[in-house]
Amino acid sequence: MQTLFSPPPLKAFSLALIQLGKIGSNKQDNLLHARELILQAAQGQKSPDLIVLPECFNSPYGHTHFPVYAEKIGFVPGKVYDVAKSSSESVQMLSAAAKEVKKWLIGGSIPERDVENDNKLYNTCTVYNPDGELVAMHRKVHLFDIDIPGKIKFKESETLTGGSMLNSFDTAFARIGLGICYDIRFPEMAMVAARQGCHILIYPGAFNLTTGPLHWELLQRSRAVDNQVFVSMCSPARDMNAGYHAWGHSMVVDPMGRVLSQAAEGEQIIYAEIDPEVLKDTRDGIPVTVQRRFDVYVDVSRN
């Protein structure tokens, strides 16, 4: 079994990002459409090993919607999760879809209600292996509370609670770190994941039309270059009739900061090939991983 600081070796694999559109008020329609796109992605040009959905794919995005669409998941890290007994419609669909296509699946995120802890609400990402087993979960750590005068004001904390754990999972081809949207703005989180052996960091996210053009690509390339890892964010498609206008432009960036694949604004599935030689060459050529001066500054992964 791999330990925290002994990840599986990175092997070549293919990644598919589903920039999902048609996310409306009917949860069942949202789930059916997401399932259709998962099957489409699996049968696409690259036959991906890993498929990713965007943030808040089963409901409209907004703090007033989170309590209405929240589902009980009840996942406990380290314990076998019985999907058949889950009351979560989204978990049931994602598990069945992963098993049907026999792919790893990062199920974007959904609003989660923790009935064991004062009914607190979280923005939660779930992960499924090719057998449909729920094997990992990440609750958005940093809540999207911003106020840019004349542009946008949004407060997730009006209904959501921030998660309290950093999360990753191992496959046969990589160790994958998880974050959700606003989490990418906090470099310490990415640093810890990279130093604990993650080869790629994946953030389902929904930047808006103010922060998207400014920081969407910049942040992904920054986290990739800082940590010499692959980085990817998967957005919903842009819908100008929705209450929240997502930026789109789902993206995959390599450890040198090069954009490998990028979507436009509408509904789209994009693919990227993850090449382990790129990571090796980056770290060999610019060896920051062995040049850090922890005698001068603190290693945030060891606190």
N, C-alpha and C positions, 0 to 999 in steps of 0.2 A: 504494500500500500504506500502511495506517495505521501510524504510528510509535508508540512507547511513550507519548508525551505528546500524541498526536493521535488520539484515539479516533473511531470512527464516531459520527455524531449519534444520539442516543437517539430511537427511534421507538416508537410504541405497539405493544405486543405482549402476548400472552396466555401465562401461565405455568401449568403443571399440576404439582402435587406428588403423588406416589404414596406414601401411607403404607402400605407393604406389610406384609401379615400372612403367616401360615403359613410363616415362615422356620424350617425344621427341619434335621435332620441330613443329608438327602439333597440334595446340590447340584443334581442334575438337576431334581428337583421344584421347588427354589427358582428355578432359571433359567426353567423352563417357566411357573411362576406369575408371575414378574416380566414375562415376555414378554406373557402374557395381559393384565396390567394396563397395560402400555405401549400395547397395541392399544386397550384400552378407554379409556384417557385420551385417545388421539389422536382417537377417534370421539365424544368427549363433547360436552357442551353448548357449550364455548367454542372448539373446534378450536385447541388451543394451538400456539404457535410453538416452545415449549421445554418439555420434559418432564423431570422430576427424580425419581430414585430415592433411597432412604435409604442411610445408612451401613451397610456390611457386609450387603448384601442377599442374598448368595449363600451365607451360612454363619451358624451361630450366632455370637453376639457373645461373645468371651472370649479371653484371651491363650493359653489352651490349644488353642483351635480354629484360631487363625491359621496355625500351621505346617501343619496338616492340609489346610486348604482353599486354601492359597496357590497362585497361578498365575504362570507366567512371562509377562510382557507384552513387555518389550524395546522400549518406545517411546523414541525419541530426539527431543527438541524440535528442530524445524526440518527434520527429515528425513521423507520420505514413508514411512508405515507400511503394510506389506502385510498387511492383515487376513487374506487367504486363507492366508497362511503362519503365522499366529499359532497358538501351542499353547494359548492361553487360551480355555477354553470360554465364559467370561463375555464376553470381548471379541467372540468370534464371534457370540454371541446378541445382544449390544447393538448391534453394527454392523448385523446383519441386520434387527433391529427398527427401528432408526432409518431405514434405507433403505426398509423396507416402508411405514412410516407417513409418510415424507418430512418428518420433524421433527428439530430439534435435540434431543439427548438427553444429559443429564448422568447417567452411569451409577452414581449413588450412590458406594459404595466397595466394594472387595474386598481381601482379603489378597493381596499381591503378593510374589513371590520374585524377587530380582535375582540371577540366576545368574552375571552378569558381575562381581558385587561381593560375593564371599564368601557368597553365598546369603542376604544380608540380607533381612529381611522388612519390608514397609511396608504401611500402610493407605492404599490408593490409589484415587483418583477418576479416571475416564476420561470423555472428552467426544467426541461423534460429531456430524457434520454431517448434513444430510438425505440425503446420498449414502452414508451409512454409513461415512465415513472417520473414523478416529481422529485427532483434530486437537489435542488437549490432554490433559494429565495433571497431577494434583496429588497429591503424597504428603503425608499428614498431618504437619505440621511439629511441633506440640506434642503430646507423648504424654500420654495420660490416666493419670497416676499420682497417685492421691488416697488419703487415709486419714482418713475422718471417723469418729471413735470411736463405736461403737454403731450406725452407719448403713451405711457402705459402704467397702470397701477394694478397690482395683482398680489393677493396674500393667501397662499396655500394654508398658512397656519390658522386661518379662520376656521378651518374644519379638520386639517390633517395634523398628525404628530410625526416628527422626524424619527427615522429608524436609528438604531444605536449600534449597528454592527457593520463591518466591512465584509464583503462576501465575494467568493470566487468558486469556481468548480473545475474539475479535471475531466478531460476527455482522453481518448486514445491519441489525439493529435495536438493538444495544447492545454495549458492552464489559462482560464478565461476569467478576467476580473469584471465585476458588475458595478454599474452606477446607473443613475437615472437623471437625465437632463441637467439640472442645476448643480448636481454633484461634480460635473466636469470643471466647474469654476474653482474648485478647491484642490490645488496641486498636491497637498499632503496625501489626499486619498489615493491619487494615482501613484505617487511615490511609494506608498506602503504596498500597494498591489504589485507594482513592478519588482520591488525588492523581495517580495514573497514569491516571486517566480512566475507571475502572470506574463504571458506572451502577447496578449491582446486585451484591451479594455473596451467593453461594449456598453454604450449608454443609449437605451431608448430615450428619446427626448423630443420636446416640442417647443423649440425657440419660436419667438414671435417676429413680426415684421420690423420691430425696432432693434432687438438684439441680434436677430438672425444675420442680417447683412454685415453687422459690425464684428460679431464674435464667433459665429458658428464654425466656420472653417479655421479661424485663428486659434481657437481653444483646442480643437482637435489636433492641429499640427503642433501646437505648443506642448501638449501632453505627450504626444508621440516623440518629439525631439528631446524633451526633458528626460524622458524615461527609456528611450530607445526601445519602444514597443509599438505594435500596431494599435490603432485607435479607430473606433467606429461609432457613429451616432445614427440612429434610425428614427426618422420623423414621420408623423402623419402627413398626408398630402395636404396642400393648401386648399381651404374652402372659404371663400370670401362671404358665403352665406351663413357660416357658423358664427357663434359668439366669440370664439377665439381663433385667430388667424395664424396657423402654423407656417413657419418659414419653408419647410420642405428641405430639399437638397441633402437627403440622406447620403452618407459619405463614409469611405474607408481610406485611412491614411497609413502609410508605412513608417518604419522607425526613422527614416531620413526626412520625414515631413512631406513626402510626395503624396499627392492625392491619387489613389489607385482607381477609384470609381466614385461617381457622383450622380445623383438623380437631379431632375429639374424640379418643378413645383407640384405637378400633378401626381396622380396615382401611378406607381411604377415599381417594378422589381429590378434591383441592380445586383450585380455579382462582382466578387473580387477573389482573386487567387492569393492566398497567403503563402509566401515563399520563405522557408526558414533560412535560406542563404542570405536573404536581405537583412534579416535581424543579425545574423552572425557577422556579415561584412560590416554592418554599421558599428557594432560593438568592437570589432577588431580595429577598424579604421579610426574611430574616435572613442578611445577606451575610457569614457567617463565612469563606467561602472567599477573600475578598479583605481580611479584617481580621486575619488571623493575624500575630503579631509575631515573625517569625523573627530579628529583631535581639535579642530577649529570650530566646528558647528555640530549640532545634534543630528543623529540619524533618527528621523521621525518614525521609522519602522521598528525601532527597538524600545519605545517608551512603555 
